[in-house]
Amino acid sequence: MVTSPVKLWRRQKNTSALIGKKGKILQWTLIRVPAKSFMDQAPYPVIIVKMQNGEHTIGQLVDWQEKDLVIGKEVVSVLRRLRTEEKEDVIYYNIKFKPL
């Protein structure tokens, strides 16, 4: 999969507005058998978050412990590495969530 650096650059303008936003976990699941490119991260939780502005979004929970997997737990959005494509020499970043 080839992604244009220009497309990544344009997308990052939207991403930066999401960093540091708070919300609460509405639902969560633990991914035990991920896609090949995420094998090194398994198991990892994916959560649905209700942001303070009322919007719902989905993302991976990072820097977590089992006690953090609770509906209603407060989280904050952070920018983290998603994956690295060695063929393209591009590091992909995305919004993830960290427990408070």
Biopython code that builds the backbone (N, CA, C, O; Angstrom):
import numpy as np
from Bio.PDB.StructureBuilder import StructureBuilder

atoms = [
    (1, "MET", "N", (0.843, -1.175, 0.000)),
    (1, "MET", "CA", (0.000, 0.000, 0.000)),
    (1, "MET", "C", (0.889, 1.239, 0.000)),
    (1, "MET", "O", (1.685, 1.429, 0.920)),
    (2, "VAL", "N", (0.765, 2.057, -0.991)),
    (2, "VAL", "CA", (1.553, 3.278, -1.098)),
    (2, "VAL", "C", (0.672, 4.467, -0.730)),
    (2, "VAL", "O", (-0.405, 4.657, -1.295)),
    (3, "THR", "N", (1.146, 5.258, 0.224)),
    (3, "THR", "CA", (0.423, 6.452, 0.638)),
    (3, "THR", "C", (1.273, 7.663, 0.312)),
    (3, "THR", "O", (2.460, 7.705, 0.636)),
    (4, "SER", "N", (0.684, 8.613, -0.308)),
    (4, "SER", "CA", (1.382, 9.829, -0.696)),
    (4, "SER", "C", (1.776, 10.642, 0.536)),
    (4, "SER", "O", (0.942, 10.868, 1.413)),
    (5, "PRO", "N", (3.040, 11.087, 0.619)),
    (5, "PRO", "CA", (3.429, 11.976, 1.715)),
    (5, "PRO", "C", (2.582, 13.246, 1.765)),
    (5, "PRO", "O", (2.356, 13.803, 2.839)),
    (6, "VAL", "N", (2.118, 13.702, 0.609)),
    (6, "VAL", "CA", (1.251, 14.888, 0.560)),
    (6, "VAL", "C", (-0.071, 14.598, 1.269)),
    (6, "VAL", "O", (-0.574, 15.433, 2.020)),
    (7, "LYS", "N", (-0.627, 13.416, 1.028)),
    (7, "LYS", "CA", (-1.886, 13.032, 1.677)),
    (7, "LYS", "C", (-1.696, 12.959, 3.197)),
    (7, "LYS", "O", (-2.558, 13.403, 3.956)),
    (8, "LEU", "N", (-0.565, 12.399, 3.636)),
    (8, "LEU", "CA", (-0.274, 12.336, 5.070)),
    (8, "LEU", "C", (-0.142, 13.741, 5.662)),
    (8, "LEU", "O", (-0.644, 14.004, 6.755)),
    (9, "TRP", "N", (0.522, 14.629, 4.951)),
    (9, "TRP", "CA", (0.707, 16.005, 5.412)),
    (9, "TRP", "C", (-0.638, 16.712, 5.571)),
    (9, "TRP", "O", (-0.867, 17.393, 6.571)),
    (10, "ARG", "N", (-1.522, 16.554, 4.596)),
    (10, "ARG", "CA", (-2.841, 17.199, 4.672)),
    (10, "ARG", "C", (-3.668, 16.638, 5.825)),
    (10, "ARG", "O", (-4.373, 17.381, 6.509)),
    (11, "ARG", "N", (-3.581, 15.337, 6.036)),
    (11, "ARG", "CA", (-4.352, 14.683, 7.089)),
    (11, "ARG", "C", (-3.888, 15.126, 8.476)),
    (11, "ARG", "O", (-4.696, 15.186, 9.403)),
    (12, "GLN", "N", (-2.601, 15.435, 8.630)),
    (12, "GLN", "CA", (-2.081, 15.794, 9.949)),
    (12, "GLN", "C", (-2.659, 17.102, 10.471)),
    (12, "GLN", "O", (-2.694, 17.315, 11.683)),
    (13, "LYS", "N", (-3.110, 17.975, 9.587)),
    (13, "LYS", "CA", (-3.714, 19.235, 10.034)),
    (13, "LYS", "C", (-4.967, 18.959, 10.859)),
    (13, "LYS", "O", (-5.220, 19.653, 11.844)),
    (14, "ASN", "N", (-5.748, 17.964, 10.475)),
    (14, "ASN", "CA", (-6.941, 17.582, 11.227)),
    (14, "ASN", "C", (-6.568, 16.854, 12.506)),
    (14, "ASN", "O", (-7.226, 17.019, 13.533)),
    (15, "THR", "N", (-5.525, 16.056, 12.449)),
    (15, "THR", "CA", (-5.096, 15.257, 13.593)),
    (15, "THR", "C", (-4.648, 16.140, 14.749)),
    (15, "THR", "O", (-4.986, 15.856, 15.898)),
    (16, "SER", "N", (-3.906, 17.189, 14.480)),
    (16, "SER", "CA", (-3.363, 18.029, 15.550)),
    (16, "SER", "C", (-4.464, 18.671, 16.393)),
    (16, "SER", "O", (-4.247, 18.948, 17.573)),
    (17, "ALA", "N", (-5.625, 18.911, 15.821)),
    (17, "ALA", "CA", (-6.736, 19.511, 16.565)),
    (17, "ALA", "C", (-7.328, 18.543, 17.586)),
    (17, "ALA", "O", (-8.039, 18.967, 18.497)),
    (18, "LEU", "N", (-7.047, 17.259, 17.447)),
    (18, "LEU", "CA", (-7.618, 16.249, 18.341)),
    (18, "LEU", "C", (-6.730, 15.927, 19.541)),
    (18, "LEU", "O", (-7.192, 15.298, 20.493)),
    (19, "ILE", "N", (-5.471, 16.344, 19.514)),
    (19, "ILE", "CA", (-4.525, 15.999, 20.582)),
    (19, "ILE", "C", (-4.899, 16.714, 21.877)),
    (19, "ILE", "O", (-5.191, 17.910, 21.878)),
    (20, "GLY", "N", (-4.886, 15.960, 22.986)),
    (20, "GLY", "CA", (-5.146, 16.534, 24.303)),
    (20, "GLY", "C", (-6.610, 16.659, 24.674)),
    (20, "GLY", "O", (-6.932, 17.236, 25.713)),
    (21, "LYS", "N", (-7.503, 16.134, 23.853)),
    (21, "LYS", "CA", (-8.940, 16.200, 24.146)),
    (21, "LYS", "C", (-9.314, 15.070, 25.110)),
    (21, "LYS", "O", (-8.799, 13.957, 25.013)),
    (22, "LYS", "N", (-10.217, 15.380, 26.039)),
    (22, "LYS", "CA", (-10.622, 14.397, 27.047)),
    (22, "LYS", "C", (-11.971, 13.786, 26.708)),
    (22, "LYS", "O", (-12.786, 14.374, 25.998)),
    (23, "GLY", "N", (-12.183, 12.579, 27.242)),
    (23, "GLY", "CA", (-13.443, 11.884, 27.055)),
    (23, "GLY", "C", (-13.563, 10.746, 28.052)),
    (23, "GLY", "O", (-12.730, 10.593, 28.945)),
    (24, "LYS", "N", (-14.617, 9.943, 27.887)),
    (24, "LYS", "CA", (-14.857, 8.793, 28.769)),
    (24, "LYS", "C", (-15.112, 7.555, 27.929)),
    (24, "LYS", "O", (-15.708, 7.631, 26.854)),
    (25, "ILE", "N", (-14.657, 6.415, 28.429)),
    (25, "ILE", "CA", (-14.849, 5.144, 27.732)),
    (25, "ILE", "C", (-16.325, 4.757, 27.783)),
    (25, "ILE", "O", (-16.918, 4.682, 28.859)),
    (26, "LEU", "N", (-16.912, 4.511, 26.606)),
    (26, "LEU", "CA", (-18.291, 4.020, 26.514)),
    (26, "LEU", "C", (-18.319, 2.501, 26.415)),
    (26, "LEU", "O", (-19.199, 1.843, 26.970)),
    (27, "GLN", "N", (-17.331, 1.951, 25.693)),
    (27, "GLN", "CA", (-17.264, 0.504, 25.473)),
    (27, "GLN", "C", (-15.825, 0.147, 25.119)),
    (27, "GLN", "O", (-15.084, 0.988, 24.611)),
    (28, "TRP", "N", (-15.429, -1.089, 25.384)),
    (28, "TRP", "CA", (-14.081, -1.517, 25.035)),
    (28, "TRP", "C", (-14.073, -2.996, 24.654)),
    (28, "TRP", "O", (-14.967, -3.758, 25.024)),
    (29, "THR", "N", (-13.040, -3.379, 23.906)),
    (29, "THR", "CA", (-12.796, -4.776, 23.574)),
    (29, "THR", "C", (-11.294, -4.988, 23.536)),
    (29, "THR", "O", (-10.539, -4.050, 23.280)),
    (30, "LEU", "N", (-10.863, -6.196, 23.785)),
    (30, "LEU", "CA", (-9.443, -6.529, 23.790)),
    (30, "LEU", "C", (-9.123, -7.321, 22.528)),
    (30, "LEU", "O", (-9.690, -8.391, 22.303)),
    (31, "ILE", "N", (-8.221, -6.802, 21.711)),
    (31, "ILE", "CA", (-7.810, -7.469, 20.473)),
    (31, "ILE", "C", (-6.673, -8.424, 20.807)),
    (31, "ILE", "O", (-5.584, -7.993, 21.185)),
    (32, "ARG", "N", (-6.926, -9.709, 20.667)),
    (32, "ARG", "CA", (-5.910, -10.729, 20.969)),
    (32, "ARG", "C", (-5.257, -11.287, 19.713)),
    (32, "ARG", "O", (-4.109, -11.729, 19.760)),
    (33, "VAL", "N", (-5.972, -11.273, 18.591)),
    (33, "VAL", "CA", (-5.444, -11.787, 17.323)),
    (33, "VAL", "C", (-5.543, -10.654, 16.295)),
    (33, "VAL", "O", (-6.534, -10.554, 15.572)),
    (34, "PRO", "N", (-4.517, -9.804, 16.233)),
    (34, "PRO", "CA", (-4.567, -8.640, 15.345)),
    (34, "PRO", "C", (-4.079, -8.951, 13.936)),
    (34, "PRO", "O", (-3.636, -10.061, 13.637)),
    (35, "ALA", "N", (-4.174, -7.944, 13.087)),
    (35, "ALA", "CA", (-3.586, -8.029, 11.749)),
    (35, "ALA", "C", (-2.071, -8.168, 11.881)),
    (35, "ALA", "O", (-1.498, -7.816, 12.912)),
    (36, "LYS", "N", (-1.432, -8.678, 10.846)),
    (36, "LYS", "CA", (0.002, -8.957, 10.889)),
    (36, "LYS", "C", (0.829, -7.733, 11.298)),
    (36, "LYS", "O", (1.798, -7.871, 12.045)),
    (37, "SER", "N", (0.470, -6.565, 10.831)),
    (37, "SER", "CA", (1.258, -5.364, 11.129)),
    (37, "SER", "C", (1.128, -4.885, 12.580)),
    (37, "SER", "O", (1.867, -3.995, 13.001)),
    (38, "PHE", "N", (0.191, -5.469, 13.350)),
    (38, "PHE", "CA", (0.006, -5.080, 14.747)),
    (38, "PHE", "C", (0.326, -6.215, 15.721)),
    (38, "PHE", "O", (0.030, -6.102, 16.911)),
    (39, "MET", "N", (0.921, -7.299, 15.239)),
    (39, "MET", "CA", (1.212, -8.464, 16.083)),
    (39, "MET", "C", (2.058, -8.105, 17.300)),
    (39, "MET", "O", (1.849, -8.657, 18.380)),
    (40, "ASP", "N", (3.006, -7.191, 17.139)),
    (40, "ASP", "CA", (3.897, -6.836, 18.246)),
    (40, "ASP", "C", (3.182, -6.057, 19.350)),
    (40, "ASP", "O", (3.742, -5.887, 20.433)),
    (41, "GLN", "N", (1.969, -5.584, 19.107)),
    (41, "GLN", "CA", (1.229, -4.803, 20.099)),
    (41, "GLN", "C", (0.169, -5.622, 20.837)),
    (41, "GLN", "O", (-0.385, -5.148, 21.829)),
    (42, "ALA", "N", (-0.121, -6.825, 20.380)),
    (42, "ALA", "CA", (-1.209, -7.627, 20.952)),
    (42, "ALA", "C", (-0.827, -8.191, 22.316)),
    (42, "ALA", "O", (0.349, -8.468, 22.551)),
    (43, "PRO", "N", (-1.782, -8.366, 23.212)),
    (43, "PRO", "CA", (-3.162, -7.901, 23.111)),
    (43, "PRO", "C", (-3.239, -6.396, 23.401)),
    (43, "PRO", "O", (-2.449, -5.856, 24.176)),
    (44, "TYR", "N", (-4.202, -5.743, 22.764)),
    (44, "TYR", "CA", (-4.381, -4.315, 23.011)),
    (44, "TYR", "C", (-5.866, -3.980, 22.983)),
    (44, "TYR", "O", (-6.627, -4.573, 22.218)),
    (45, "PRO", "N", (-6.285, -3.014, 23.832)),
    (45, "PRO", "CA", (-7.692, -2.623, 23.860)),
    (45, "PRO", "C", (-8.021, -1.567, 22.810)),
    (45, "PRO", "O", (-7.230, -0.664, 22.539)),
    (46, "VAL", "N", (-9.191, -1.705, 22.237)),
    (46, "VAL", "CA", (-9.770, -0.693, 21.358)),
    (46, "VAL", "C", (-11.022, -0.196, 22.074)),
    (46, "VAL", "O", (-11.823, -0.988, 22.572)),
    (47, "ILE", "N", (-11.178, 1.126, 22.119)),
    (47, "ILE", "CA", (-12.261, 1.704, 22.907)),
    (47, "ILE", "C", (-13.129, 2.638, 22.067)),
    (47, "ILE", "O", (-12.675, 3.218, 21.081)),
    (48, "ILE", "N", (-14.381, 2.766, 22.481)),
    (48, "ILE", "CA", (-15.271, 3.801, 21.956)),
    (48, "ILE", "C", (-15.322, 4.875, 23.034)),
    (48, "ILE", "O", (-15.602, 4.589, 24.198)),
    (49, "VAL", "N", (-15.049, 6.107, 22.636)),
    (49, "VAL", "CA", (-14.940, 7.213, 23.585)),
    (49, "VAL", "C", (-16.001, 8.265, 23.291)),
    (49, "VAL", "O", (-16.221, 8.641, 22.139)),
    (50, "LYS", "N", (-16.649, 8.729, 24.342)),
    (50, "LYS", "CA", (-17.530, 9.896, 24.222)),
    (50, "LYS", "C", (-16.692, 11.097, 24.635)),
    (50, "LYS", "O", (-16.315, 11.241, 25.799)),
    (51, "MET", "N", (-16.405, 11.959, 23.660)),
    (51, "MET", "CA", (-15.580, 13.133, 23.911)),
    (51, "MET", "C", (-16.393, 14.176, 24.678)),
    (51, "MET", "O", (-17.621, 14.104, 24.726)),
    (52, "GLN", "N", (-15.700, 15.141, 25.274)),
    (52, "GLN", "CA", (-16.383, 16.175, 26.064)),
    (52, "GLN", "C", (-17.361, 16.995, 25.230)),
    (52, "GLN", "O", (-18.329, 17.539, 25.762)),
    (53, "ASN", "N", (-17.111, 17.084, 23.928)),
    (53, "ASN", "CA", (-18.024, 17.847, 23.062)),
    (53, "ASN", "C", (-19.226, 17.011, 22.610)),
    (53, "ASN", "O", (-20.054, 17.490, 21.836)),
    (54, "GLY", "N", (-19.327, 15.757, 23.092)),
    (54, "GLY", "CA", (-20.462, 14.897, 22.776)),
    (54, "GLY", "C", (-20.242, 13.951, 21.611)),
    (54, "GLY", "O", (-21.032, 13.027, 21.415)),
    (55, "GLU", "N", (-19.185, 14.160, 20.831)),
    (55, "GLU", "CA", (-18.899, 13.270, 19.702)),
    (55, "GLU", "C", (-18.379, 11.925, 20.201)),
    (55, "GLU", "O", (-17.775, 11.833, 21.269)),
    (56, "HIS", "N", (-18.624, 10.895, 19.415)),
    (56, "HIS", "CA", (-18.097, 9.567, 19.713)),
    (56, "HIS", "C", (-16.980, 9.263, 18.736)),
    (56, "HIS", "O", (-17.068, 9.608, 17.557)),
    (57, "THR", "N", (-15.931, 8.620, 19.221)),
    (57, "THR", "CA", (-14.823, 8.214, 18.358)),
    (57, "THR", "C", (-14.273, 6.885, 18.855)),
    (57, "THR", "O", (-14.579, 6.446, 19.963)),
    (58, "ILE", "N", (-13.471, 6.264, 18.032)),
    (58, "ILE", "CA", (-12.911, 4.959, 18.359)),
    (58, "ILE", "C", (-11.398, 5.038, 18.259)),
    (58, "ILE", "O", (-10.867, 5.770, 17.423)),
    (59, "GLY", "N", (-10.701, 4.292, 19.101)),
    (59, "GLY", "CA", (-9.244, 4.296, 19.050)),
    (59, "GLY", "C", (-8.647, 3.261, 19.977)),
    (59, "GLY", "O", (-9.346, 2.606, 20.751)),
    (60, "GLN", "N", (-7.348, 3.132, 19.878)),
    (60, "GLN", "CA", (-6.607, 2.187, 20.707)),
    (60, "GLN", "C", (-6.259, 2.846, 22.038)),
    (60, "GLN", "O", (-5.937, 4.034, 22.081)),
    (61, "LEU", "N", (-6.325, 2.079, 23.122)),
    (61, "LEU", "CA", (-5.914, 2.547, 24.445)),
    (61, "LEU", "C", (-4.456, 2.165, 24.640)),
    (61, "LEU", "O", (-4.085, 1.011, 24.425)),
    (62, "VAL", "N", (-3.615, 3.128, 25.050)),
    (62, "VAL", "CA", (-2.189, 2.883, 25.256)),
    (62, "VAL", "C", (-1.823, 3.152, 26.712)),
    (62, "VAL", "O", (-2.581, 3.786, 27.446)),
    (63, "ASP", "N", (-0.653, 2.661, 27.119)),
    (63, "ASP", "CA", (-0.157, 2.853, 28.493)),
    (63, "ASP", "C", (-1.221, 2.440, 29.512)),
    (63, "ASP", "O", (-1.486, 3.165, 30.470)),
    (64, "TRP", "N", (-1.814, 1.296, 29.303)),
    (64, "TRP", "CA", (-2.954, 0.863, 30.099)),
    (64, "TRP", "C", (-2.585, -0.295, 31.019)),
    (64, "TRP", "O", (-1.605, -1.009, 30.807)),
    (65, "GLN", "N", (-3.406, -0.447, 32.041)),
    (65, "GLN", "CA", (-3.376, -1.606, 32.927)),
    (65, "GLN", "C", (-4.789, -2.170, 32.934)),
    (65, "GLN", "O", (-5.733, -1.506, 32.505)),
    (66, "GLU", "N", (-4.928, -3.380, 33.415)),
    (66, "GLU", "CA", (-6.248, -4.022, 33.392)),
    (66, "GLU", "C", (-7.299, -3.199, 34.141)),
    (66, "GLU", "O", (-8.470, -3.199, 33.762)),
    (67, "LYS", "N", (-6.889, -2.505, 35.193)),
    (67, "LYS", "CA", (-7.833, -1.686, 35.978)),
    (67, "LYS", "C", (-8.391, -0.499, 35.188)),
    (67, "LYS", "O", (-9.392, 0.097, 35.585)),
    (68, "ASP", "N", (-7.736, -0.155, 34.061)),
    (68, "ASP", "CA", (-8.198, 0.961, 33.231)),
    (68, "ASP", "C", (-9.331, 0.571, 32.287)),
    (68, "ASP", "O", (-9.959, 1.446, 31.690)),
    (69, "LEU", "N", (-9.600, -0.706, 32.141)),
    (69, "LEU", "CA", (-10.643, -1.175, 31.219)),
    (69, "LEU", "C", (-12.000, -1.155, 31.913)),
    (69, "LEU", "O", (-12.581, -2.193, 32.227)),
    (70, "VAL", "N", (-12.481, 0.061, 32.140)),
    (70, "VAL", "CA", (-13.732, 0.276, 32.858)),
    (70, "VAL", "C", (-14.560, 1.301, 32.087)),
    (70, "VAL", "O", (-14.049, 2.345, 31.680)),
    (71, "ILE", "N", (-15.835, 0.994, 31.890)),
    (71, "ILE", "CA", (-16.735, 1.960, 31.256)),
    (71, "ILE", "C", (-16.839, 3.181, 32.168)),
    (71, "ILE", "O", (-17.054, 3.049, 33.373)),
    (72, "GLY", "N", (-16.686, 4.363, 31.587)),
    (72, "GLY", "CA", (-16.717, 5.604, 32.352)),
    (72, "GLY", "C", (-15.338, 6.135, 32.710)),
    (72, "GLY", "O", (-15.219, 7.256, 33.203)),
    (73, "LYS", "N", (-14.293, 5.345, 32.470)),
    (73, "LYS", "CA", (-12.920, 5.774, 32.768)),
    (73, "LYS", "C", (-12.554, 6.966, 31.887)),
    (73, "LYS", "O", (-12.807, 6.953, 30.682)),
    (74, "GLU", "N", (-11.958, 7.994, 32.489)),
    (74, "GLU", "CA", (-11.547, 9.169, 31.723)),
    (74, "GLU", "C", (-10.264, 8.877, 30.959)),
    (74, "GLU", "O", (-9.351, 8.225, 31.465)),
    (75, "VAL", "N", (-10.217, 9.378, 29.723)),
    (75, "VAL", "CA", (-9.056, 9.205, 28.856)),
    (75, "VAL", "C", (-8.736, 10.535, 28.183)),
    (75, "VAL", "O", (-9.562, 11.447, 28.149)),
    (76, "VAL", "N", (-7.527, 10.625, 27.651)),
    (76, "VAL", "CA", (-7.104, 11.810, 26.904)),
    (76, "VAL", "C", (-6.484, 11.340, 25.597)),
    (76, "VAL", "O", (-5.814, 10.308, 25.557)),
    (77, "SER", "N", (-6.707, 12.093, 24.533)),
    (77, "SER", "CA", (-6.163, 11.714, 23.229)),
    (77, "SER", "C", (-4.697, 12.133, 23.131)),
    (77, "SER", "O", (-4.313, 13.223, 23.552)),
    (78, "VAL", "N", (-3.888, 11.233, 22.561)),
    (78, "VAL", "CA", (-2.454, 11.458, 22.386)),
    (78, "VAL", "C", (-2.060, 11.044, 20.976)),
    (78, "VAL", "O", (-2.760, 10.260, 20.335)),
    (79, "LEU", "N", (-0.951, 11.566, 20.500)),
    (79, "LEU", "CA", (-0.434, 11.195, 19.186)),
    (79, "LEU", "C", (0.613, 10.110, 19.382)),
    (79, "LEU", "O", (1.571, 10.296, 20.133)),
    (80, "ARG", "N", (0.436, 8.978, 18.709)),
    (80, "ARG", "CA", (1.361, 7.853, 18.836)),
    (80, "ARG", "C", (1.623, 7.227, 17.476)),
    (80, "ARG", "O", (0.846, 7.383, 16.534)),
    (81, "ARG", "N", (2.747, 6.509, 17.402)),
    (81, "ARG", "CA", (3.097, 5.797, 16.173)),
    (81, "ARG", "C", (2.083, 4.686, 15.940)),
    (81, "ARG", "O", (1.753, 3.933, 16.857)),
    (82, "LEU", "N", (1.598, 4.590, 14.731)),
    (82, "LEU", "CA", (0.670, 3.534, 14.358)),
    (82, "LEU", "C", (1.434, 2.355, 13.783)),
    (82, "LEU", "O", (1.275, 1.220, 14.231)),
    (83, "ARG", "N", (2.270, 2.637, 12.781)),
    (83, "ARG", "CA", (3.088, 1.590, 12.171)),
    (83, "ARG", "C", (4.146, 2.241, 11.295)),
    (83, "ARG", "O", (4.101, 3.442, 11.029)),
    (84, "THR", "N", (5.094, 1.434, 10.853)),
    (84, "THR", "CA", (6.137, 1.896, 9.945)),
    (84, "THR", "C", (6.100, 1.025, 8.705)),
    (84, "THR", "O", (6.110, -0.202, 8.802)),
    (85, "GLU", "N", (6.059, 1.642, 7.564)),
    (85, "GLU", "CA", (6.116, 0.926, 6.292)),
    (85, "GLU", "C", (7.552, 1.001, 5.790)),
    (85, "GLU", "O", (8.008, 2.052, 5.340)),
    (86, "GLU", "N", (8.256, -0.120, 5.870)),
    (86, "GLU", "CA", (9.667, -0.121, 5.494)),
    (86, "GLU", "C", (9.873, 0.141, 4.011)),
    (86, "GLU", "O", (10.850, 0.787, 3.630)),
    (87, "LYS", "N", (8.974, -0.346, 3.171)),
    (87, "LYS", "CA", (9.112, -0.128, 1.728)),
    (87, "LYS", "C", (9.028, 1.350, 1.381)),
    (87, "LYS", "O", (9.719, 1.821, 0.477)),
    (88, "GLU", "N", (8.189, 2.076, 2.093)),
    (88, "GLU", "CA", (7.963, 3.491, 1.801)),
    (88, "GLU", "C", (8.826, 4.415, 2.646)),
    (88, "GLU", "O", (8.957, 5.598, 2.331)),
    (89, "ASP", "N", (9.419, 3.887, 3.719)),
    (89, "ASP", "CA", (10.187, 4.711, 4.650)),
    (89, "ASP", "C", (9.318, 5.785, 5.295)),
    (89, "ASP", "O", (9.785, 6.895, 5.553)),
    (90, "VAL", "N", (8.058, 5.456, 5.554)),
    (90, "VAL", "CA", (7.116, 6.401, 6.151)),
    (90, "VAL", "C", (6.664, 5.842, 7.492)),
    (90, "VAL", "O", (6.328, 4.663, 7.600)),
    (91, "ILE", "N", (6.659, 6.696, 8.516)),
    (91, "ILE", "CA", (6.143, 6.315, 9.825)),
    (91, "ILE", "C", (4.751, 6.923, 9.946)),
    (91, "ILE", "O", (4.585, 8.135, 9.804)),
    (92, "TYR", "N", (3.755, 6.088, 10.207)),
    (92, "TYR", "CA", (2.366, 6.538, 10.332)),
    (92, "TYR", "C", (2.061, 6.838, 11.800)),
    (92, "TYR", "O", (2.378, 6.043, 12.684)),
    (93, "TYR", "N", (1.453, 7.977, 12.044)),
    (93, "TYR", "CA", (1.022, 8.354, 13.384)),
    (93, "TYR", "C", (-0.495, 8.484, 13.381)),
    (93, "TYR", "O", (-1.115, 8.748, 12.350)),
    (94, "ASN", "N", (-1.078, 8.292, 14.565)),
    (94, "ASN", "CA", (-2.524, 8.400, 14.672)),
    (94, "ASN", "C", (-2.889, 8.790, 16.098)),
    (94, "ASN", "O", (-2.062, 8.709, 17.006)),
    (95, "ILE", "N", (-4.115, 9.206, 16.281)),
    (95, "ILE", "CA", (-4.627, 9.518, 17.610)),
    (95, "ILE", "C", (-4.956, 8.209, 18.323)),
    (95, "ILE", "O", (-5.638, 7.338, 17.782)),
    (96, "LYS", "N", (-4.456, 8.097, 19.545)),
    (96, "LYS", "CA", (-4.788, 6.981, 20.431)),
    (96, "LYS", "C", (-5.210, 7.609, 21.752)),
    (96, "LYS", "O", (-5.185, 8.831, 21.896)),
    (97, "PHE", "N", (-5.593, 6.787, 22.708)),
    (97, "PHE", "CA", (-6.073, 7.312, 23.983)),
    (97, "PHE", "C", (-5.264, 6.741, 25.132)),
    (97, "PHE", "O", (-4.820, 5.593, 25.101)),
    (98, "LYS", "N", (-5.087, 7.576, 26.146)),
    (98, "LYS", "CA", (-4.317, 7.215, 27.334)),
    (98, "LYS", "C", (-5.207, 7.434, 28.552)),
    (98, "LYS", "O", (-5.873, 8.466, 28.644)),
    (99, "PRO", "N", (-5.236, 6.482, 29.494)),
    (99, "PRO", "CA", (-6.075, 6.664, 30.682)),
    (99, "PRO", "C", (-5.559, 7.797, 31.573)),
    (99, "PRO", "O", (-4.357, 8.052, 31.645)),
    (100, "LEU", "N", (-6.484, 8.463, 32.241)),
    (100, "LEU", "CA", (-6.115, 9.524, 33.198)),
    (100, "LEU", "C", (-6.159, 8.989, 34.612)),
    (100, "LEU", "O", (-5.882, 9.724, 35.560)),
]
sb = StructureBuilder()
sb.init_structure("model")
sb.init_model(0)
sb.init_chain("A")
sb.init_seg("    ")
for serial, (resi, resn, name, xyz) in enumerate(atoms, 1):
    if name == "N":
        sb.init_residue(resn, " ", resi, " ")
    sb.init_atom(name, np.array(xyz, "f"), 0.0, 1.0, " ", f" {name:<3s}", serial, name[0])
structure = sb.get_structure()
